[in-house]
Amino acid sequence: MNDKEHRAILHVDMDAFFVSVELIDHPELLGEPVIVGFPGGRSVVLSASYDCRARGVHSAMPMSQAIALMPEANIVEPVHGKYNAISERIMAYLHTVTPVVEQVSVDEAFLDVTGSMRMLGGPVAIGRRIREHIQSEFGLPSSVGIARNKFVAKLASTYAKPNGMTVVAPERTLEFLHQLPVTKMWGVGKRTADQLHSLGIDTVAQLAAEPESRLVQKFGEHGRALYLLSQGIDNRPVQPVREEKSLSAEHTFSTDIRDKDVLERELLRLGHRVGQRLRAQDKVARGVGIKLKYQDFSGINRSKTLAAATDSSSMISSEAISLFRNLWPLAQPIRLLGVRAERLEDSAQGIQLSLDPRDEKTREAERIADLISQKFPTSSTGPARFLRPKE
């Protein structure tokens, strides 16, 4: 891996992140099956311990189905502020290893350590250093994949789970890839997999043996991308800063919903989550959008331009609900809702103050709630409408 012709890319992935974080606060559950999610019938699994996964429980599965598969599992309700706070500290540490860090989600990131090896040693030593630090400093397990590009590093970290490290040396890239089924590749969902199987292509090795022209003819540019990946070619750089043009939050219901009050309450919650993320990143939005996915998986998007840029959760929620009401009555029950803040700008450019003093009081209350969440990650603050009625 020290060959200068090759990059050294690490994919760091936290193991069952939400579950692992909760086990710090609930040590009595160590070694027990754990599912993180709200136990209500309309909730989905956010994370599950590996013994639950072995029984078929996975993220985004309806909680009712997960409990049926694993009735003995301990259900822990999530506290999102806590996970974000720990994630920020982990990502800050990764930036001390190399400035070339691309955060992919709350619990995973790519690192290009090519320029760090002179001071910190080879990528294997760096990978061990990262895993040891995350374990000792945060008490959390992690898995690391090491390869010459992002595609292979991501696959390697998957094979390292749980709590391990997989190294794919450059000269063994094709050997590693060609043993895999095509379903392990990026961009191969169920539909593409079925099409590949119909062509007699079940493994990455078989895909790599296909003429590129045939794949392009069948799949267009996507076919060319699949061909290159099957050859172990992925020249995408690790991107330290990705300027987001929008921020969004979505929720998938475990049961398709038509109840207007339930849907509007969820839009309120999603709008507040988006507003909190805007303020955390010092961004404001000049547009708000919503996303609906119906029972039959068809979808619809609506958006509008705001009179002035905002980071107010209340304003974003209100505009999202207004867009939603314009679609009423619904053609079908809803299985997914999303709220999106669009055309983002730096908040340093200024926010137009409202003439209504109630708006400013609301914004001040939201910022105080942000400070409380930062200081007490396990706390939960928000509008009273978030409270679920007692059974």
Steps between C-alpha positions, in 0.01 A plus 500: 500500500802736517534506123464865395303393195211405725287701735438370850129533574335402828129454557420534870158368597358488852347164592125514577564861600173586672499170688866538603436853631198384698699216657728761659198637687348155554791269591250253645403418139852393395477160333122531467306547174422870453286691251505880488167648395164611632282201590188649340341320208586778255870511584794336326828352620783754514768251601528143627769298673670231294318213668173665394633544147579130487129439554405727210447832679638795305483879483179653361303181579163567669539462876200267514673263259833525684337421835326200344837370376677572831240521779768472770689807375537803724344809338681828566346826382744721305637839604624658176688790659722254686606317183574823314712633786715188513523488120635856492773409749599190301515696174708770670749231604517357146596847377807484726614191310463662155331813369360293212185365668166452327218439744240279335249476783477538875705182552736459204769687310766456232858608573782550251810436712749503213653823628497391866709185470838671536411612853252234611624187324328284239122479458480183710668677793271799452193277487601330825568838659153625406320193630694502827431870557127468430482205740702661781365855469135427422456138604366415155587225251581585138598324181752620245548408136829586328548503124623711210160657430167584664300221338726220621561662841124512562463133409798413719351667808180301447702178510682623812181523706454482782793672670773404255723619218538369144793596277480459122848553357504658150631188334218294654217736407360288218540179699291657778235645269449211263395259773201719588143478373395795283244600764789626716588771247399864526213579268367145484153499650235235456399611150857519368587172669205328330610638164858383555380154609291478181827550307663216694706739713500401866850591618728800463743276310232424242416869474866586445518245219216668309590736214458859615302578184236239586450643849473854360247381243292336775536755783632819340759699697409302809629191320833673434528589870427141601762372259767732642418404858518131409857571381579661837511848344360782714678833461265707712694707752420519869324835521564679832233766446177438319300819463142396560239671285222359716436334833222250554344266752271208419289246683360170372187380676470133587131518402372716216335811646208714385424679828554872440588581863761224517659611172509867596651416838774307320562794265534722806757264651697469175495877449646554846771245432593678175504839675726368773744368240498834317590687817769247590665561161444879504282477191173661395256386233320698232270214410303220664382176343314185593520144371219244513514135408166328456385149581586381148854650528421783258616836626445872480714805586385857563705808589469875534729802525492687830458874531827510697773252592442327834635241743183498707364154569152642550509682167627192313238277664222748429591531131532120469155449649360768268640314197353178635154650545500606136514130410199408712303279460764238440479265205632211713629430852856618567794272576777765509517872582792735458577869562775678310675838543622626161730766351720518806712802589741583780316658791775764512327662203226597742142409583220744440336582832124462530273787597306257717671479843358148544721378214814628670396345830450168321845517339657583837323204660632272224857616555468446875372148429807445277731605786321267742538209257872574457561517875276205587505261201260257668236770542214550256349842435237608249142613453238358734329343196790252487371336819323176431165456677499258791351165421 
